[in-house]
Amino acid sequence: MDKDPFQAAIEQLCEELGRRCEGLMQHLDEARRTQRTVADDLRELGARFDVLANLYVQIGQLHSSLRLRDVVTAINDVLTNLIGSEDFALLVRDGDGDRFAPLWAVGAGARVGGFALDEGPLGEAARGRAIRYRERPDEPVATVPLPAELRAGCVGVVVVCGLVGHKKALAERDRVLLEAFAPHAAVALEAAMYAAAAERALPAARLRELCGDLPPPPTLSLDGEKAS
């Protein structure tokens, strides 16, 4: 017996509707996954913005004072609050020589002694400008050279020895922060060290010598206009 054409049409329509419903459900699932991905990306961007905003504030603090204590405090705040380190040490160039001596340390695990340039892993790191990250369990989490601007080599080295308990390793975001922070810390630390070493103000003649071959200022007449 032949199938009723009307019934056959209904069955065909039902099959088509079933396929379309299945396709719509797949699109809906994909849209939900996309929504979750976008939401996660927005949260991540928000977190990164907060960190960068805090870093901007801390960099401002670094350059707002020539007092060594203020500069060290700003470095401490970044390592503690933004990087998440609870054990770190700051070593600085000892005078004009090639040795580095401890200046500031936080945490029981930050027992870092002085060293000479090219002496051991820390001395090798102080020779360059690249941050060294932990490759073996017995190495520091990160060794951050602070390159000097007014002389060759580094003005100091930050040794990150340990992180807060819930943090097992530096994330990529932490490494980006260290890369951005290190040059500013170097400039601020070097300026503060030179300021601390200056016992008296230089005379104007010496300041003019330091300015080098700058063009002379224009000569003004009594009425404030440039003299011919």
C-alpha positions as protocol buffer text, in pm:
chain_id: "A"
residue {
  index: 1
  type: MET
  ca { x: 0 y: 0 z: 0 }
}
residue {
  index: 2
  type: ASP
  ca { x: 137 y: 336 z: -102 }
}
residue {
  index: 3
  type: LYS
  ca { x: 216 y: 586 z: 178 }
}
residue {
  index: 4
  type: ASP
  ca { x: -23 y: 876 z: 211 }
}
residue {
  index: 5
  type: PRO
  ca { x: 143 y: 1176 z: 37 }
}
residue {
  index: 6
  type: PHE
  ca { x: 22 y: 1407 z: 310 }
}
residue {
  index: 7
  type: GLN
  ca { x: 176 y: 1186 z: 582 }
}
residue {
  index: 8
  type: ALA
  ca { x: 499 y: 1158 z: 384 }
}
residue {
  index: 9
  type: ALA
  ca { x: 518 y: 1537 z: 358 }
}
residue {
  index: 10
  type: ILE
  ca { x: 465 y: 1573 z: 733 }
}
residue {
  index: 11
  type: GLU
  ca { x: 739 y: 1320 z: 809 }
}
residue {
  index: 12
  type: GLN
  ca { x: 975 y: 1496 z: 572 }
}
residue {
  index: 13
  type: LEU
  ca { x: 893 y: 1829 z: 735 }
}
residue {
  index: 14
  type: CYS
  ca { x: 953 y: 1681 z: 1081 }
}
residue {
  index: 15
  type: GLU
  ca { x: 1292 y: 1549 z: 974 }
}
residue {
  index: 16
  type: GLU
  ca { x: 1384 y: 1888 z: 833 }
}
residue {
  index: 17
  type: LEU
  ca { x: 1272 y: 2061 z: 1153 }
}
residue {
  index: 18
  type: GLY
  ca { x: 1475 y: 1812 z: 1357 }
}
residue {
  index: 19
  type: ARG
  ca { x: 1788 y: 1887 z: 1155 }
}
residue {
  index: 20
  type: ARG
  ca { x: 1734 y: 2258 z: 1187 }
}
residue {
  index: 21
  type: CYS
  ca { x: 1675 y: 2231 z: 1563 }
}
residue {
  index: 22
  type: GLU
  ca { x: 1994 y: 2030 z: 1596 }
}
residue {
  index: 23
  type: GLY
  ca { x: 2183 y: 2296 z: 1397 }
}
residue {
  index: 24
  type: LEU
  ca { x: 2034 y: 2573 z: 1610 }
}
residue {
  index: 25
  type: MET
  ca { x: 2137 y: 2392 z: 1929 }
}
residue {
  index: 26
  type: GLN
  ca { x: 2491 y: 2360 z: 1797 }
}
residue {
  index: 27
  type: HIS
  ca { x: 2498 y: 2731 z: 1713 }
}
residue {
  index: 28
  type: LEU
  ca { x: 2360 y: 2809 z: 2058 }
}
residue {
  index: 29
  type: ASP
  ca { x: 2631 y: 2598 z: 2226 }
}
residue {
  index: 30
  type: GLU
  ca { x: 2897 y: 2769 z: 2015 }
}
residue {
  index: 31
  type: ALA
  ca { x: 2756 y: 3111 z: 2104 }
}
residue {
  index: 32
  type: ARG
  ca { x: 2765 y: 3022 z: 2474 }
}
residue {
  index: 33
  type: ARG
  ca { x: 3126 y: 2907 z: 2447 }
}
residue {
  index: 34
  type: THR
  ca { x: 3213 y: 3229 z: 2264 }
}
residue {
  index: 35
  type: GLN
  ca { x: 3036 y: 3430 z: 2532 }
}
residue {
  index: 36
  type: ARG
  ca { x: 3234 y: 3255 z: 2805 }
}
residue {
  index: 37
  type: THR
  ca { x: 3557 y: 3310 z: 2613 }
}
residue {
  index: 38
  type: VAL
  ca { x: 3483 y: 3679 z: 2565 }
}
residue {
  index: 39
  type: ALA
  ca { x: 3393 y: 3714 z: 2933 }
}
residue {
  index: 40
  type: ASP
  ca { x: 3719 y: 3543 z: 3034 }
}
residue {
  index: 41
  type: ASP
  ca { x: 3916 y: 3767 z: 2797 }
}
residue {
  index: 42
  type: LEU
  ca { x: 3749 y: 4076 z: 2940 }
}
residue {
  index: 43
  type: ARG
  ca { x: 3834 y: 3968 z: 3294 }
}
residue {
  index: 44
  type: GLU
  ca { x: 4193 y: 3903 z: 3191 }
}
residue {
  index: 45
  type: LEU
  ca { x: 4218 y: 4242 z: 3020 }
}
residue {
  index: 46
  type: GLY
  ca { x: 4072 y: 4409 z: 3327 }
}
residue {
  index: 47
  type: ALA
  ca { x: 4327 y: 4236 z: 3550 }
}
residue {
  index: 48
  type: ARG
  ca { x: 4611 y: 4337 z: 3318 }
}
residue {
  index: 49
  type: PHE
  ca { x: 4488 y: 4696 z: 3311 }
}
residue {
  index: 50
  type: ASP
  ca { x: 4481 y: 4705 z: 3692 }
}
residue {
  index: 51
  type: VAL
  ca { x: 4837 y: 4571 z: 3710 }
}
residue {
  index: 52
  type: LEU
  ca { x: 4965 y: 4817 z: 3448 }
}
residue {
  index: 53
  type: ALA
  ca { x: 4787 y: 5104 z: 3624 }
}
residue {
  index: 54
  type: ASN
  ca { x: 4954 y: 5005 z: 3951 }
}
residue {
  index: 55
  type: LEU
  ca { x: 5289 y: 4975 z: 3774 }
}
residue {
  index: 56
  type: TYR
  ca { x: 5242 y: 5324 z: 3628 }
}
residue {
  index: 57
  type: VAL
  ca { x: 5182 y: 5458 z: 3979 }
}
residue {
  index: 58
  type: GLN
  ca { x: 5487 y: 5277 z: 4116 }
}
residue {
  index: 59
  type: ILE
  ca { x: 5710 y: 5403 z: 3835 }
}
residue {
  index: 60
  type: GLY
  ca { x: 5590 y: 5753 z: 3919 }
}
residue {
  index: 61
  type: GLN
  ca { x: 5691 y: 5690 z: 4280 }
}
residue {
  index: 62
  type: LEU
  ca { x: 6033 y: 5572 z: 4164 }
}
residue {
  index: 63
  type: HIS
  ca { x: 6105 y: 5895 z: 3981 }
}
residue {
  index: 64
  type: SER
  ca { x: 5937 y: 6130 z: 4229 }
}
residue {
  index: 65
  type: SER
  ca { x: 6226 y: 6140 z: 4476 }
}
residue {
  index: 66
  type: LEU
  ca { x: 6605 y: 6134 z: 4483 }
}
residue {
  index: 67
  type: ARG
  ca { x: 6611 y: 5993 z: 4834 }
}
residue {
  index: 68
  type: LEU
  ca { x: 6758 y: 5644 z: 4833 }
}
residue {
  index: 69
  type: ARG
  ca { x: 6513 y: 5529 z: 5097 }
}
residue {
  index: 70
  type: ASP
  ca { x: 6214 y: 5630 z: 4882 }
}
residue {
  index: 71
  type: VAL
  ca { x: 6353 y: 5454 z: 4573 }
}
residue {
  index: 72
  type: VAL
  ca { x: 6420 y: 5132 z: 4764 }
}
residue {
  index: 73
  type: THR
  ca { x: 6069 y: 5149 z: 4911 }
}
residue {
  index: 74
  type: ALA
  ca { x: 5919 y: 5179 z: 4562 }
}
residue {
  index: 75
  type: ILE
  ca { x: 6122 y: 4880 z: 4441 }
}
residue {
  index: 76
  type: ASN
  ca { x: 6005 y: 4687 z: 4746 }
}
residue {
  index: 77
  type: ASP
  ca { x: 5640 y: 4771 z: 4673 }
}
residue {
  index: 78
  type: VAL
  ca { x: 5660 y: 4647 z: 4313 }
}
residue {
  index: 79
  type: LEU
  ca { x: 5829 y: 4319 z: 4403 }
}
residue {
  index: 80
  type: THR
  ca { x: 5589 y: 4255 z: 4689 }
}
residue {
  index: 81
  type: ASN
  ca { x: 5255 y: 4375 z: 4554 }
}
residue {
  index: 82
  type: LEU
  ca { x: 5283 y: 4332 z: 4177 }
}
residue {
  index: 83
  type: ILE
  ca { x: 5527 y: 4044 z: 4131 }
}
residue {
  index: 84
  type: GLY
  ca { x: 5423 y: 3853 z: 4442 }
}
residue {
  index: 85
  type: SER
  ca { x: 5767 y: 3793 z: 4593 }
}
residue {
  index: 86
  type: GLU
  ca { x: 5820 y: 3743 z: 4965 }
}
residue {
  index: 87
  type: ASP
  ca { x: 6195 y: 3677 z: 4949 }
}
residue {
  index: 88
  type: PHE
  ca { x: 6419 y: 3910 z: 4750 }
}
residue {
  index: 89
  type: ALA
  ca { x: 6739 y: 4108 z: 4779 }
}
residue {
  index: 90
  type: LEU
  ca { x: 6878 y: 4424 z: 4623 }
}
residue {
  index: 91
  type: LEU
  ca { x: 7253 y: 4444 z: 4573 }
}
residue {
  index: 92
  type: VAL
  ca { x: 7430 y: 4757 z: 4449 }
}
residue {
  index: 93
  type: ARG
  ca { x: 7765 y: 4838 z: 4291 }
}
residue {
  index: 94
  type: ASP
  ca { x: 8016 y: 4904 z: 4569 }
}
residue {
  index: 95
  type: GLY
  ca { x: 8170 y: 5236 z: 4470 }
}
residue {
  index: 96
  type: ASP
  ca { x: 8367 y: 5238 z: 4145 }
}
residue {
  index: 97
  type: GLY
  ca { x: 8483 y: 4879 z: 4178 }
}
residue {
  index: 98
  type: ASP
  ca { x: 8346 y: 4557 z: 4033 }
}
residue {
  index: 99
  type: ARG
  ca { x: 8192 y: 4418 z: 4351 }
}
residue {
  index: 100
  type: PHE
  ca { x: 7824 y: 4420 z: 4447 }
}
residue {
  index: 101
  type: ALA
  ca { x: 7715 y: 4443 z: 4810 }
}
residue {
  index: 102
  type: PRO
  ca { x: 7374 y: 4379 z: 4973 }
}
residue {
  index: 103
  type: LEU
  ca { x: 7170 y: 4693 z: 5029 }
}
residue {
  index: 104
  type: TRP
  ca { x: 6822 y: 4562 z: 5112 }
}
residue {
  index: 105
  type: ALA
  ca { x: 6669 y: 4220 z: 5169 }
}
residue {
  index: 106
  type: VAL
  ca { x: 6320 y: 4092 z: 5254 }
}
residue {
  index: 107
  type: GLY
  ca { x: 6232 y: 3744 z: 5377 }
}
residue {
  index: 108
  type: ALA
  ca { x: 6426 y: 3465 z: 5541 }
}
residue {
  index: 109
  type: GLY
  ca { x: 6506 y: 3309 z: 5204 }
}
residue {
  index: 110
  type: ALA
  ca { x: 6682 y: 3618 z: 5070 }
}
residue {
  index: 111
  type: ARG
  ca { x: 7027 y: 3537 z: 5203 }
}
residue {
  index: 112
  type: VAL
  ca { x: 7237 y: 3665 z: 4916 }
}
residue {
  index: 113
  type: GLY
  ca { x: 7597 y: 3760 z: 4981 }
}
residue {
  index: 114
  type: GLY
  ca { x: 7813 y: 4002 z: 4789 }
}
residue {
  index: 115
  type: PHE
  ca { x: 7982 y: 3900 z: 4468 }
}
residue {
  index: 116
  type: ALA
  ca { x: 8218 y: 4033 z: 4203 }
}
residue {
  index: 117
  type: LEU
  ca { x: 8143 y: 4098 z: 3840 }
}
residue {
  index: 118
  type: ASP
  ca { x: 8156 y: 3771 z: 3644 }
}
residue {
  index: 119
  type: GLU
  ca { x: 8169 y: 3573 z: 3971 }
}
residue {
  index: 120
  type: GLY
  ca { x: 7916 y: 3291 z: 3956 }
}
residue {
  index: 121
  type: PRO
  ca { x: 7567 y: 3315 z: 3805 }
}
residue {
  index: 122
  type: LEU
  ca { x: 7490 y: 3648 z: 3977 }
}
residue {
  index: 123
  type: GLY
  ca { x: 7816 y: 3803 z: 3859 }
}
residue {
  index: 124
  type: GLU
  ca { x: 7750 y: 3683 z: 3507 }
}
residue {
  index: 125
  type: ALA
  ca { x: 7398 y: 3829 z: 3515 }
}
residue {
  index: 126
  type: ALA
  ca { x: 7539 y: 4163 z: 3633 }
}
residue {
  index: 127
  type: ARG
  ca { x: 7749 y: 4177 z: 3317 }
}
residue {
  index: 128
  type: GLY
  ca { x: 7450 y: 4193 z: 3085 }
}
residue {
  index: 129
  type: ARG
  ca { x: 7106 y: 4348 z: 3064 }
}
residue {
  index: 130
  type: ALA
  ca { x: 6885 y: 4042 z: 3019 }
}
residue {
  index: 131
  type: ILE
  ca { x: 6681 y: 3904 z: 3308 }
}
residue {
  index: 132
  type: ARG
  ca { x: 6768 y: 3547 z: 3399 }
}
residue {
  index: 133
  type: TYR
  ca { x: 6484 y: 3320 z: 3502 }
}
residue {
  index: 134
  type: ARG
  ca { x: 6503 y: 2999 z: 3700 }
}
residue {
  index: 135
  type: GLU
  ca { x: 6602 y: 2694 z: 3500 }
}
residue {
  index: 136
  type: ARG
  ca { x: 6702 y: 2466 z: 3790 }
}
residue {
  index: 137
  type: PRO
  ca { x: 6551 y: 2426 z: 4140 }
}
residue {
  index: 138
  type: ASP
  ca { x: 6865 y: 2564 z: 4309 }
}
residue {
  index: 139
  type: GLU
  ca { x: 6857 y: 2892 z: 4113 }
}
residue {
  index: 140
  type: PRO
  ca { x: 6679 y: 3215 z: 4210 }
}
residue {
  index: 141
  type: VAL
  ca { x: 6333 y: 3269 z: 4065 }
}
residue {
  index: 142
  type: ALA
  ca { x: 6472 y: 3564 z: 3870 }
}
residue {
  index: 143
  type: THR
  ca { x: 6793 y: 3765 z: 3859 }
}
residue {
  index: 144
  type: VAL
  ca { x: 6722 y: 4118 z: 3739 }
}
residue {
  index: 145
  type: PRO
  ca { x: 7021 y: 4334 z: 3638 }
}
residue {
  index: 146
  type: LEU
  ca { x: 6971 y: 4710 z: 3669 }
}
residue {
  index: 147
  type: PRO
  ca { x: 7181 y: 4858 z: 3387 }
}
residue {
  index: 148
  type: ALA
  ca { x: 7357 y: 5186 z: 3461 }
}
residue {
  index: 149
  type: GLU
  ca { x: 7316 y: 5487 z: 3235 }
}
residue {
  index: 150
  type: LEU
  ca { x: 7614 y: 5697 z: 3342 }
}
residue {
  index: 151
  type: ARG
  ca { x: 7878 y: 5425 z: 3343 }
}
residue {
  index: 152
  type: ALA
  ca { x: 7936 y: 5078 z: 3203 }
}
residue {
  index: 153
  type: GLY
  ca { x: 7778 y: 4773 z: 3361 }
}
residue {
  index: 154
  type: CYS
  ca { x: 7502 y: 4759 z: 3618 }
}
residue {
  index: 155
  type: VAL
  ca { x: 7422 y: 4985 z: 3909 }
}
residue {
  index: 156
  type: GLY
  ca { x: 7261 y: 4697 z: 4094 }
}
residue {
  index: 157
  type: VAL
  ca { x: 7098 y: 4355 z: 4079 }
}
residue {
  index: 158
  type: VAL
  ca { x: 6762 y: 4241 z: 4214 }
}
residue {
  index: 159
  type: VAL
  ca { x: 6752 y: 3874 z: 4312 }
}
residue {
  index: 160
  type: VAL
  ca { x: 6402 y: 3729 z: 4347 }
}
residue {
  index: 161
  type: CYS
  ca { x: 6454 y: 3427 z: 4572 }
}
residue {
  index: 162
  type: GLY
  ca { x: 6097 y: 3318 z: 4648 }
}
residue {
  index: 163
  type: LEU
  ca { x: 5731 y: 3384 z: 4579 }
}
residue {
  index: 164
  type: VAL
  ca { x: 5423 y: 3397 z: 4799 }
}
residue {
  index: 165
  type: GLY
  ca { x: 5287 y: 3058 z: 4903 }
}
residue {
  index: 166
  type: HIS
  ca { x: 5010 y: 3022 z: 4644 }
}
residue {
  index: 167
  type: LYS
  ca { x: 5238 y: 3121 z: 4357 }
}
residue {
  index: 168
  type: LYS
  ca { x: 5449 y: 2840 z: 4212 }
}
residue {
  index: 169
  type: ALA
  ca { x: 5625 y: 3029 z: 3931 }
}
residue {
  index: 170
  type: LEU
  ca { x: 5636 y: 3361 z: 3750 }
}
residue {
  index: 171
  type: ALA
  ca { x: 5361 y: 3398 z: 3493 }
}
residue {
  index: 172
  type: GLU
  ca { x: 5419 y: 3558 z: 3155 }
}
residue {
  index: 173
  type: ARG
  ca { x: 5253 y: 3873 z: 3289 }
}
residue {
  index: 174
  type: ASP
  ca { x: 5506 y: 3887 z: 3575 }
}
residue {
  index: 175
  type: ARG
  ca { x: 5793 y: 3865 z: 3329 }
}
residue {
  index: 176
  type: VAL
  ca { x: 5651 y: 4149 z: 3120 }
}
residue {
  index: 177
  type: LEU
  ca { x: 5623 y: 4360 z: 3436 }
}
residue {
  index: 178
  type: LEU
  ca { x: 5983 y: 4289 z: 3534 }
}
residue {
  index: 179
  type: GLU
  ca { x: 6104 y: 4377 z: 3184 }
}
residue {
  index: 180
  type: ALA
  ca { x: 5918 y: 4709 z: 3198 }
}
residue {
  index: 181
  type: PHE
  ca { x: 6014 y: 4786 z: 3557 }
}
residue {
  index: 182
  type: ALA
  ca { x: 6387 y: 4711 z: 3553 }
}
residue {
  index: 183
  type: PRO
  ca { x: 6507 y: 5008 z: 3338 }
}
residue {
  index: 184
  type: HIS
  ca { x: 6308 y: 5255 z: 3549 }
}
residue {
  index: 185
  type: ALA
  ca { x: 6438 y: 5104 z: 3872 }
}
residue {
  index: 186
  type: ALA
  ca { x: 6793 y: 5129 z: 3737 }
}
residue {
  index: 187
  type: VAL
  ca { x: 6763 y: 5498 z: 3648 }
}
residue {
  index: 188
  type: ALA
  ca { x: 6598 y: 5590 z: 3978 }
}
residue {
  index: 189
  type: LEU
  ca { x: 6848 y: 5390 z: 4185 }
}
residue {
  index: 190
  type: GLU
  ca { x: 7149 y: 5534 z: 4005 }
}
residue {
  index: 191
  type: ALA
  ca { x: 7019 y: 5890 z: 4043 }
}
residue {
  index: 192
  type: ALA
  ca { x: 6951 y: 5837 z: 4414 }
}
residue {
  index: 193
  type: MET
  ca { x: 7298 y: 5690 z: 4471 }
}
residue {
  index: 194
  type: TYR
  ca { x: 7466 y: 5984 z: 4300 }
}
residue {
  index: 195
  type: ALA
  ca { x: 7246 y: 6227 z: 4492 }
}
residue {
  index: 196
  type: ALA
  ca { x: 7340 y: 6059 z: 4819 }
}
residue {
  index: 197
  type: ALA
  ca { x: 7710 y: 6086 z: 4729 }
}
residue {
  index: 198
  type: ALA
  ca { x: 7686 y: 6460 z: 4653 }
}
residue {
  index: 199
  type: GLU
  ca { x: 7794 y: 6635 z: 4972 }
}
residue {
  index: 200
  type: ARG
  ca { x: 7757 y: 6990 z: 4845 }
}
residue {
  index: 201
  type: ALA
  ca { x: 7611 y: 7184 z: 4555 }
}
residue {
  index: 202
  type: LEU
  ca { x: 7835 y: 7236 z: 4254 }
}
residue {
  index: 203
  type: PRO
  ca { x: 7929 y: 7592 z: 4156 }
}
residue {
  index: 204
  type: ALA
  ca { x: 7766 y: 7741 z: 3850 }
}
residue {
  index: 205
  type: ALA
  ca { x: 8091 y: 7725 z: 3650 }
}
residue {
  index: 206
  type: ARG
  ca { x: 8109 y: 7348 z: 3699 }
}
residue {
  index: 207
  type: LEU
  ca { x: 7744 y: 7310 z: 3606 }
}
residue {
  index: 208
  type: ARG
  ca { x: 7812 y: 7499 z: 3282 }
}
residue {
  index: 209
  type: GLU
  ca { x: 8099 y: 7262 z: 3207 }
}
residue {
  index: 210
  type: LEU
  ca { x: 7868 y: 6965 z: 3256 }
}
residue {
  index: 211
  type: CYS
  ca { x: 7621 y: 7114 z: 3008 }
}
residue {
  index: 212
  type: GLY
  ca { x: 7885 y: 7093 z: 2736 }
}
residue {
  index: 213
  type: ASP
  ca { x: 7859 y: 7284 z: 2409 }
}
residue {
  index: 214
  type: LEU
  ca { x: 7504 y: 7411 z: 2443 }
}
residue {
  index: 215
  type: PRO
  ca { x: 7417 y: 7716 z: 2232 }
}
residue {
  index: 216
  type: PRO
  ca { x: 7453 y: 8040 z: 2431 }
}
residue {
  index: 217
  type: PRO
  ca { x: 7130 y: 8199 z: 2554 }
}
residue {
  index: 218
  type: PRO
  ca { x: 7006 y: 8502 z: 2359 }
}
residue {
  index: 219
  type: THR
  ca { x: 7112 y: 8843 z: 2487 }
}
residue {
  index: 220
  type: LEU
  ca { x: 6810 y: 9050 z: 2591 }
}
residue {
  index: 221
  type: SER
  ca { x: 6783 y: 9428 z: 2589 }
}
residue {
  index: 222
  type: LEU
  ca { x: 6638 y: 9618 z: 2885 }
}
residue {
  index: 223
  type: ASP
  ca { x: 6286 y: 9602 z: 2738 }
}
residue {
  index: 224
  type: GLY
  ca { x: 6299 y: 9222 z: 2718 }
}
residue {
  index: 225
  type: GLU
  ca { x: 6352 y: 9196 z: 2342 }
}
residue {
  index: 226
  type: LYS
  ca { x: 6643 y: 9017 z: 2177 }
}
residue {
  index: 227
  type: ALA
  ca { x: 6933 y: 9250 z: 2115 }
}
residue {
  index: 228
  type: SER
  ca { x: 7058 y: 9268 z: 1758 }
}
